[in-house]
């Protein structure tokens, strides 16, 4: 059996334009052509499209999807297992959100006012929209972004709370170092900078020193990041930038 581009678009709930784009970039090249030169898709093409749409639904950029599907060392069953794990994590999160909505509906029906904490408990301490659009615009095509998306999809509220507790503890120790007059090029500051880098690797994505240096520059150049850090201690952002740069030079040199 083979199917026209219109039929496949109807099966998958995507536009014909999307299928044309996938063909043009080599992500999904139809297995055949009609005598008139029109695209014809076979069952293997439909299987690949299903994999593509699974990964896209999970937030993977097209470049990452192509790399995953075209990896000769990856068994097709491994893709299904991986997608099952990611989807299961998402389902769990959505179930928690559905339970929160049900709680709100029941509370409203009974005339009970939920506390602010109860209303937003399901979201934890993370703002799901904070910087999200800008982050995707800047880094959406990178492996680091894809990795952070994969990890975040698996985290529970308890995971976010542990991560935030570690972040807060590190912030307190670094602010204390700044207050004590520690030099940003000294051993303590560099050790804390290295801990900062490893924290990123533990929770979000592998952070090589080149990337860490870019982040350091952003902490000072971007007023939002600078304001965040300087609110912890005046001069925090600039101090951290210098510590990260010095630490990177120490390890790379």
Phi, psi and omega in degrees: 000143172225156188228148179282166180297325178293320178296315181295320177300320178293318178301313192270347181073030176242171180272158175299324179299320178298316179295322176298318180296316179300322178293314184298325181267002177081011180283321179218092179266119183300147185287347182206176177223148175282173178300332180273001179090009180279149181295138175228128185253135177258183183296323178297323177296320179294321176300316181295320179298320178299316178298317179301313184291327174300309182295322179295320178298329179275003173094010180283136175291158184301321180298320180291321178300314180299316181296320181293313185288332183264006177289114184293342182271001184256121177289140179306328179293331179294324177298316181295318179297317181296314180295324178298318179298314181294318180293323178298319178296319179293319179300317180300317179295317180295325177297320178296320179292321177297320178297322179294321178295318178299319178298317180296319179297315181294319179297319179294320179299323183269001179075023180264133177267120177285148175288159176305322180298318181292325181296322189246012182301323184298334182273352182064209182266002185261129174277112187293344182254349186299116178063007187297314183295316180294320180299315180293322180296318183283317193238004188304332182268006185264157176295324180300317179296315180299319180295318179296323177296317180298314182294313183300328180296336183267345188286139173268174176301321180296323177299314179298322180294320178295317179299317181293324178296319177296319179297314181297319180295319178295316178304316181297318181291323180289319178300322178295323178294319178296316181297328181279359178081020178297138179288140177293344178261005180277171184297318182297313181297319180294322178296321177292324176296319177295323177295321177300314180298316181291329175299318177299317179295326181289318190257333189235298183198157176297131187239088177295165186297325179299318178291322180297322177297319178298319178297320180300317179296321180295325182299336179260320184288325181271117186299331180292314178294318181299316180296321179299310183287320182290340175291334177286324178192127179306132181086000183303311187298312181294320179299314181295319178304310182296321180295319180295316180296318180293319179296319178298317179296322179299314184282322181282335180277000000 
